């Protein structure tokens, strides 16, 4: 029976899982980002705008922080479906000449930082497939975790995959669905996949948007009011994109909801119900911009509360609160407000370094943090400093920053982290190192403190983090990276396989 454990030899199952489901590791080395986590993409959709491609471009520009590897825009004019994508930043790819080649009143867009699939133009999105259901373009944020049996079944049924990205699985499921209508085929297909997905899709005449039943990744719907005609409906991974478009946030797409937009208006259906919400809490900790509202809650408010709770849990006498920019700024402001200790920017970030500083020699790679951050000596010298950062992953960057602050003359350096220790990898769309590479998975807090050479080290408690992010919305979050307890069935095969088997 398809999909039933035991239907194939155990070793074959494990090898297939390793090949098809586990996030593939990139071979490139990027020192600037080697010790941080990455969200792999942001998605947008526009319906009912005479210059939909430019609107998608502006929205992607606002979402550039969610992925800097590749970007793409697809448009439709009720007859044709055009698609242009490229490697690099949104502004570099989509010049005026390029946007002019994307006509239509509908558009979807994507900006990517890969976790699953090779880092190549082949896997850049939107992905366009000419199927039995017609032309379909899709852009996807997240990771699917049950690809093995599905892909094998589809290939046996004649599916031909253009990419190694898991996003194409959804399109192929739609193409092979026996449902009578396209919307039924989409609902049927989404009910077969498991994991994290916020997706936007487009045909020649319709826009679709959907979230997975657990609501791992954010996706919001907004509206641009047009006094002289039908309103423009927009979707985006974060509401900060709406501000640039002058769109008004209307609501979040619900977990397990499929929304369809046509010339007749907006319709919705729940393709899945009864699954507990487990939205990614790290969106509030780090990924999302502070000016976005995700999961019904302002990110700025959550991070402020993280800092305040951190001060209550692990206060220490000090002269100055210094954030590690940019991700530690809002939590540091909250910490300062709660503790009464002054806040100032003792580290200045060079925003023009980018992600292209790649150098094979270790002595040059160690220079990366100095390229990115520079201490303000007159603020730090002779002072007891509390550094606020959002997370420690491998610990190497934190150690360099602590050393930098000491070398600038700080008398004491106390590091405070606005989330709990990261002890487990994520399989839902976050580029997380293996467990053996996570410093908190293999060391105590005191051992980490000694390694990074801080006078004291403290993390925000899990209860404190959840309280900071719940607010009046009473959200429920996935905290697997802090607990090792995953909301979906998952086995990290790299942790259980003999090396010889995995090397075949």
N, C-alpha and C positions, 0 to 999 in steps of 0.2 A: 504494500500500500504506500502511495506517495506521501512522504513527509513523516512517516512513522519511524521512530528510532528502532534500529535493528533490521530495517529493510535492506541495509547494505552493511558490509563489514565495518566494525568499529574504527579500524585504522583508516578506512576510506572515508568514513564520515568526518573524522577529525582532520584529515588532510584537506577535504573539501571545505570544511569550516575555516581552516587556516587560510586557504587560497581565496575564498569568496567573501568571507564575512569580516575577518580581522582587519582593522585599519592598516593599510600598507604604509610602510615607513619610507619617507623620502630620503634620497641619498645626498641632496644638497646640504650645505652647511651655511647657516645664516647666523652669525654670532649675535647680531642685535636682538634676535628673537629666540635664542637657544634656550633661555631659561624662563620662558613665559608660555602660557597656554594660548591657543588660537581657536577662534570660531571660524568655521570654514567658509561661510557665505552669508550674503544678504539677498533678499528677493523683493521685487516690486512688480506691480501690475497697474495698468492704466486703461480705463474704458471710457470712450466718449469724449476725446479731446482732439482737436484738429491737428495738433502737433504732439502726438502721443510719444514719439521717439524722444523728443527733447525733454518732455516731462519725466520720462523714465531715466534719462541721463541725469537730470537734476536729483532725482530720488536716489540713484545709485551713488552720486557724488556724496550725498549726505550719509550713505551707508558704507563709504569706503573703508572705514575702520574695521568692518566685518570680514574683509578679504581684499588683498592687494595683489593677488597672483594673476587673475584673469577676470574679464568682464564681458558681458554680451547683452545685446538687445534684439528682440524679435518684435516685428510689427505686423499688423494685418489690416486690410482695407475691405474686408468682406469678399474679396476675390482672390487675393494673393497673400502669402505669408512669407515675409522676408526675415533674414536672420544674419546678423553680423556679430562676431566675437573676436577677441584677441587677447594676447598675453600682456599684462601690465596694468597700469592704473586707468581708471575710467576716463579721466581728462586727456590722457595720452592717446587712447584708442578712438574716442568719439569726438573727432573734430567736426566742424560745421559741414565739411564736404562729406564725411561719413554719415552724419545724421540725415543729410539730404537724400541719401539712398534708402532711407527707411520710412516710406510713406504709410499713412494709415491713422485711424482714430483709436486703435487699440495697440497696446505694447506690453510686453513683459521684459524684465531685466534681471540680471544676476551678477554679483561680484563674488569672487571665489578665493578661498584659501583651502587647498585640498587636504582632505584626510583620507578619503577612500578614492582610489583611482590614481593614475599617474598624474604628475604635474606636467600637463601638456595641453596644447590647443585642442587636441582631440576631445578632451574631457571638459573643456570650457562650456559654460551654459549660457543661454538656453539651448537645450538639445531639441532638434527638430526631427520628427519621424513621420514619414508618409505611410500610413497604416490603412487597414481595411475600414477604419472609422474616419479616414480622411487625414489631412495634415494636422499634426499636433505638435506644439512646442511646450516645453516644460522647464521650469527652474525650481530648484529644490534646495532647502536648507535643512541639514540633519544627516543622520546615518540610519540605514536599515540594518537590522541584525538577523534577519532570517532569509538571507538571499540564496543560500546553497541549493536547497531543494527547488525553489522557485525558478532560478535561472536554468537549472538542469532540465526541469519540466518544459520550460518555454523553448529551449534549444531543441528538445526532442520533438516539440510540436512545430518546428520550422522557423522559430524566431532567429533573426540575424542581428547580433548586437554590434553597433557602430563604435561603442566606447567601452571602457572598463569602469565607468561610473555607475554607482547603484541607482542613480536617478532614472536611467533608461529602463530599469526593471518595471517601473510603474507604467511607462508608456507601452511597453510590450504586453503587460497584463491587460491594459485597456484594449489594445489591438486584438488580443486573443480572447477577450471576454465574449460570452454568448448572450449577454444582455441585449435587449432590443433597442435601447436608446443610448446615446453617448453618455448622458448624465448617469444612467443606471450602470453603464460599463465602468465609469470612473469610480462610482461608489463601491461597486463590486471589487474593483482592483485594490482600492485603498483598504478595504476590509481584510485583504489577504496578506498585507505586509505589516511587519512589526518593527518598532523602533521609533526614531525621531524624524518627523518630516513636517515642515511647513512648506507648501508648494503653491506655485501659481502656474496655470496652464492656459493655453490659448489655441483656439482653432481660427478659421477664417472669419468667424462671426461671433465668437463668444469668449469670455474670460471666465476662468474657474480659479477658486482659491480654497485651500483646505489645510487643516491641521490634523496631526495624529491624535488618536483618542486620549492620550495622556497629556497632550499639550506641552511637550518638551520645549519646543521652540516658539518664539513669539511671532504673531502675524496679526496686524491690525487693518481695519477698513476705515477709509476716510472719504470725504466728499468735497468736491469743488463746486460751489453753487454757481450756476450759469443763468443769469436772469433772462437771457434771450433764448434759452433752449434747455434740453435735458442736462442734468448735472453730470459732472465727471466723477466716476467712482474710482478710487485708488486703493491699492493694498501695498503694505510695506512691512518689512521685518521690524522696523522701529518707527515710532511716531515722529522722530526728529526729521524724517524725510517729508512728512506732511507740511512742516513749517516752511520748508523751501518752496513747496508747491502752492502754498497758501490754501491748503486743504484743511478741513476741520475733521478732527478725530470723531468717528461715529461710534465704533465699538471694536472689540477684539473678535476675530474669528474664533468661535468656540472650539474646544477640543472635540474631535470627532465630527466636525461640521464641514460640509461641502457647500460653498457659495457659488452661484452662477449669475453672471451679469450678461444681459443681452440688451438689444435695443428696446425691449419691452420692460426692462427694469431688473431688480435684484430678487432672486429667489434663493431659498436655502433648504437644506435637508440635513438631518443627523444620520450619517451612515453608521455610527457606532455610539452606543450609550452604555452607561454603567461601569465605565473604567475609571479608577481613581486618578485625579489630576496629580501629575508629578512633573511640574515645570522645572526647568533648569535653574537652580538658584544662583549659579555662577554668572548668569546673565546680569543679575543685580550686583554681584560682587565686582565684575570686571568687564564683561563683553560689551554691554549696551552703553550708549552714551548717556551721561547724566541728565540730559535734557529730553530723554525719551520716557514715554509711559509704556511699560510692558507688563503683561499679566495684570492689567488694571491698576498698576501702582507706579508712581514716579520713581525712577532710579535714583535721582538726587536725594529724595527723602529716605530711601532705604540705606544708602551709603552714609548719610548723615547719622542715622540711627545706629549703624554699625560702629562708627567712630565713638559715639556717645557711650554705647554699651561696652566697648573695648576699654574706655577710660574708667568706667565703673568697675570692670572686672580686674583690671591689671594696671591701675595707676601707679606711678612712680614719681618721686620728686625730680623736677627738671626745669630748665630755663627756657627751652624753645621746642615747639612742635614743628617738625619738618616733614613734608610729604615727599614720597618718591614719585615724581611726576611721570605720567599724568594720572595714573589710575589710583594713586593714594591721596589725591587732593581732597576730595569731598569727605572721606572718612577722617582725614586729619583735621578738617574744619570742625567736624562733629566732636572729635576728641578734645580739641582746644576749647570749644564752647562748654563742654561738660567739665573739664578739669580746671579751667581758668588759666591755663598756661598759654602764653602768646604763641601765635602761629606766624610763620614766615616761610618764604621760598628760599631755603638754604641750598637747594640743588636746582640748577637751571638746565632745562632740557633743550638740546638742539633738535628742532623738529624737521630739519632738512637732511638728516642722515639717511632716513628711509630704511628699506630692508635689503639693500643691495651690497652691503659691505661684506663681501665673501672673500676670505683669504685663507689658504691652507695652513699657513705657519702659525703655530700656537702663540708665539711671541707677538704676532700682529693681531691675532684674534683677541688676546687679552686687552688690547687697546680699545676694543669696541665700546665698553662701558664709558671710558673717558671721552670717546667721540660723542656719545649720546648725552652724558650728564657732566656738569661741571659745578663744583662747590663754590658757594659764596663765602669766602674766608672770613670777612669781617663780621658775618652773622654767626659763624660756627666757632670761631676761636675762643677757647677758654670756657665754653658753654657745655652744660649737660643737655644732650640732644635726645629727643624721642623721634625716631624715624617711623613713619607710618607707610606701610605698603599693603597691597591687596592680597598677596600670596607669596609663598616660597615653593618653588617646584624642585629644581635640582640643588639649589643653594649657592651655586657658583656666582651668580650675579649679586645676590644679597651680600656675600662676603666681600666682593669688590667694592660695593657701595659703602659698607661699613668701614672698610679700610680707607676709602677716599675721604670720608667724613673725619676720620681720625687724623689723617695726614693734613687736613685743613685746620687742625688745631683743636678739635672737640675734646673736652675733658672726659666726657662719658658718652657712650652711644647705646641707647636702649631701642631695640627693634620691636615694633608692635604690628601684628598682622590682622587685618580686618576680616578674616575668615578662619575656620579651623584648619588643622594640618591636612594637606592633600595626601591621602594614603592609597588611593586606588585610581586606575585609569578610567577614562570615560569612553563609552562606545556609542554615544548618541550625537556625534557631530563635533566633538572637541578633539583637537590634536594633542593628546596627552601622552607623555612618555610612558614606557613600560613601568610596571610596578617596581622593578629592581632599580629604576633610575630615579624614583621619587624619594627624596631625602627623608621625608616624614614617614614613609612606609618602612624604613629600615633603621631609623634612629629615634631616640627619645628627644624631647624638647631640649633637655640639657646638652645632649650630644650635638644637636643642631646649633645651639648657642655657641658652643666651643668652636665648632667648625666655621661659623660665620664671624666669630671673634667679637660678638656684641657683649656688653656688660650684662644686659638682661634680654630675654626674649619671651614674648607671650603672644598667644593666638586668641582670637575671639572664640568663645565656646559655640558649640553647635546650637544649643538652646538660644543663645544670644543672637546668633545669625538668623535663625528662623523667626524670632520675635521681631527683629529689625525689618524683615522682608514681608511678613504677613500683613501687618497693618490692619486696616478696616476691611480689606478684601478677603482676609482669612484664606490666603493661598496655601496650597500644598505643593511641596517642592521635592524634586529629586536631589538627594544629598549623597549619592553613591560615591562621589569622589572623596568624601570625608568619612564614610562609614563602610564602604565595600558592599553595601546592600543594594542590589540593582532592582529596579521596578519591572524589568522584563527578564525572561529566562535567558541566561547567558553563561557561557563557560569560556574563560580566557584560556584557549588551548595552548598558548605559549607557556603558561604556568604548569601544564600537566604533561605535555608531550616530551618524550626523550629527544635530545638534540638530534640524534641520528634520524629519527622519523621526520622531524621538521625540516631536515636538510635535503630530503630526497627531491 
